[in-house]
Amino acid sequence: MTLPTVELPVLSAFIEALVAAGTIGLALLTYHQLRIINRERRATQARELAEKVYNPILQELGELRPEYPFSLRQWSDIKKAVPHIIPRIPSQLYSLFEQAEAYAKLTGGLGNRVSELVTEREAQIVKELGLKPQNAGPDTVEYAIVVGKGELQRVYLSHMWITGKNFDTYARDFVTARNASGKEWDIELRVGGYRAGGKPEAEKVANLVFEILKADDRALQLQQRQQEAMELASRISKRIREELGKPLSPWIEQAKASMGDENPQRLQPQKVELERMKVQFFWDYHRTKVYSTLTMLVSLFIGILVILNALQIAGRISYQATVLIVYVLIVLYVPLFLINGVLVKDKQLILETDKLLGKLARVEPLGSLKELLKVEQPETFWVEYKRIFGFSKKQIFLITILLLGILVWGLLH
């Protein structure tokens, strides 16, 4: 019985096709790895932006009050503390931050000027109206809202001017904002620490001061710039929330959800961040090992095919043996290493990472990074060599001497 013959060019072309397919697959694998690395890098950078830039600024903007001159101290502090992050901020948002900082400087300076002008004119008007008590000390004019049983809360004309509200409207909003709208309240005018009048006198002084401010260019500019700055703050807040709403990598999203406000226990922010970084290092370390295994698998497959094709063309191996080896490679070698070396390890990595995320949710310590990655103290070269390849120093020397002996024997004969 004779086996059917196969022309060498046909078999060689088939092997070359497998080599080409493997090469393309290796290129696609490398591309996929780069995409994952870039995605995780962008996710890490986005999280750093959120924690060190967006959240602090968003918190400060949320605490702004319309009666105080606009400020954005966080942006100046961020530029000094973490300058390496600044280039990562989207250009549009960076421009908004810079505009807000300019508004903060302008309104701050105008606010100081208006406050000085108000203080000067208040004392002058109180003196002209004869409202200063005889026993009063320095001409310090105060407006106090008396709530309930004599609780005093001071208000300032400069704040009223910034909001653009009249005295009565501002006082009512002030009381309502402090949950005292159901209580009886009144307004006192105090000079030098003594009562100088009630609501009518306080409103009269305030209205005269406001008339002076209406004729002052810087006071009018303060009102206008304050309104523009508050509108800019709303735009910045909206834009930041858009950036924070962008999805990160799956494990980061799950970690964010697991560390929500419903968790009754709390770690210190630095401790929480450290534990999250451990999970990220764990994921990146083992994922890199999995994909490195897959890369070596494909590279070895290509190398074997190239050598096999060269031997087959040179006539050093029969086509029957070539077909058998190709069959074993395709049917047994690739599936075995793909399943055991890649797919199984990938699933194990996901399950182990999920357990770590569960610990984060329960605010449990994860242990040291060395224990998570199962890394031991490195030993000498030969100890590490035996641990990885299974051969000791003596065995390698014996094999080397044996090969050298065979080589010398071959040369002599």
ABEGO torsion letter per residue (X at the ends): XBBBBBBAAAAAAAAAAAAAAAAAAAAAAAAAAAAAAAAAAAAAAAAAAAAAAAAAAAAAAAABBAABBBBBAAAAAAAAABAAAAAABBAAAAAAAAAAAAAAAAAAAAAAAAAAAAAAAAAAAAAAAGABBAABBBBBBBBBBBBEAGBBBBBBAAAAAAAGBBAAAAAAAAAAAAGAAABBBBBBBBBGGBBAEBAAAAAAAAAAAAAAAAABAAAAAAAAAAAAAAAAAAAAAAAAAAAAABBBBAAAAAAAAAABAABABBBBAAAAAAAAAAAAAAAAAAAAAAAAAAAAAAAAAAAAAAAAAAAAAAGABBAAAAAAAAAAAAAAAAAAAAAAAAAAAAAAAAAAAAAAAAAAAAGBBAEBAAAAAGBBBBBBAAAAAAAAAGBBAAAAAAAAAAAAAAAAAAAAX
